[in-house]
Amino acid sequence: MQDNEKTEIYIVAHKQFPAPGLAGYFPLQVGFAETDFPGFLRDNTGDNIAEKNRSYCELTALYWIWKNSDADISGLVHYRRFLSNGQKVRSGADPGEKQTKILSLQQIEKDLETVDVILPKRHHYLTETAETHYIHNHHREGLSLATEAVKELYPSYAEAWEAALMSRSSHLFNIFICRKPVLDGYCKWLFDILSYVENRLDITGYSDSEKRVYGYLGELLLDAYVNHRGLSCREYPVLYMEKQNFFAHYKTSLLGKLGLSNPNR
């Protein structure tokens, strides 16, 4: 890495939280709070799509980073989901202790000397594909329109998109870190596709959760882009800063698979 290069990792948050005092990490406020959180950047400044946060989720922050950051290396993590440095986290560890396990700026810069993008470890679906998991848990119209968008706007990506849908694992949360040329190329591609879907999809009858459709689609589109472009990757575990109810998560997923909470019924 050159001495004059700049690295900025943005921590997306819709509420105030104790930001880690780590070099290169910057809290970025999203959402509709009327007041600015002290010490936070905000995605409703500069060139932005902040008004779409309820349906685009953390992707409004990604758009802001794309359009407003001049960093040589940029990344997106969440206030409750960081990338871990791989060190074991003690059961019952408090947020302060967990912050010592966050991937450092030095490691990020070292990794990106040899790989194109840093991603969270894959989530494995076990008994279904990314496509069937999506359909069991979300309205299928958005996914169908995303497929249509890829075929119409970027037909050379159709095979990689199909492979991402047929995969039994995905890189989730729209978390990634890369150099600016990779970020620029991905964001142009991603927001072209999401704009196509948005212009054709009526979400007025969707629940608040299902209105986050563009965030959900972004998770699957990332793998298609990475695979088609042949980008080399380094994966790290996701570090959860808050207690996770994995039983509730898998219960919801199972109910969707059984059709008991499937929005397509």
Disulfide bonds with the S-S distance in Angstrom:
none
